[in-house]
Amino acid sequence: MMAMYFNFNVEVTILFQGWHVTSAWELALSCIVMFIVAVSFESLSVLRHLTITKEVKRAEKICTTKSTAQTEEKTEKEAILKKPHTHMGICSSAHALLTILHLLQVILAYALMLTFMTYNGWLCLSILLGATVGYLIFGWKTYEPHFKTT
């Protein structure tokens, strides 16, 4: 029977029946793996954010370029009414990339959650530390554009 409380036992089964830890060495390696998975989860989150930001900027640039060309030929009111709207379509390569990144992020999220639910204190700490270090390494990229000075 699996412990339903936080513990620091060495023996634990992680995600799969074949991933059964029985020694301190195996637990340490498992903690390192979970740390890396947690850091990877944070990096995927930031990568998705940066991909969306890049696509929005690309779409705004296309809109601005096309509307500037139209403004030269028409009045300002007509240009605003006929301004082309660009968006990321369901069949675009950017949306396909975001879908794959989302899938990977969901897989990692569930793996981390299920590992945390072993209630093994060492694994829980390694996941928390990995998420913290991952945010420290990658998180600043999500708010960097808000603080840029031109």
Residue, then its C-alpha position, 0 to 999 in steps of 0.5 A: m500500500m502506498a503511503m498517503y502522507f509525506n515521508f522520506n523513505v528510500e523505497v518508492t515506485i515512480l510513475f511506472q512499476g519498473w521504476h522502483v527505487t530501493s536504494a539511496w543511490e537510485l533515489a538520488l538519481s531519480c531526484i536529479v531526473m525529476f529536477i531536470v523534468a521540472v526545469s524542462f517544464e518551466s523552459l517549455s512554458v517560457l518557450r510557448h510564451l515567446t513563440i506567441t509573442k513572436e507571432v503577434k509581433r510578426a502579425e502586427k508588422i504585416c498589418t502595419t506594412k500593408s496598412t501603410a501602403q493602403t493609406e497612400e492610395k486611400t483616405e485614412k478612414e477607408a484604410i482603417l475600414k479595410k485594414p487587413h487582419t492577420h492571425m495565426g490560423i489553425c493550419s499555420s506552422a506556428h500553431a502546429l509548433l505551439t500545439i506540440l509544445h503544449l502537448l509536451q508541457v501537459i505530459l511533463a505536468y502530469a508526470l510531475m504531479l504524479t511523482f509529487m503524489t508519491y508523497n516522497g519528501w525527497l522527490c517533492l523537494s527536487i520537483l519544487l527546486g527544479a521548478t524554482v531553478g527553471y523559473l530563475i533561469f527562464g522566467w525573466k524572458t517572459y517579462e523582459p519586453h515590458f522593461k526594455t528601454t528604447 
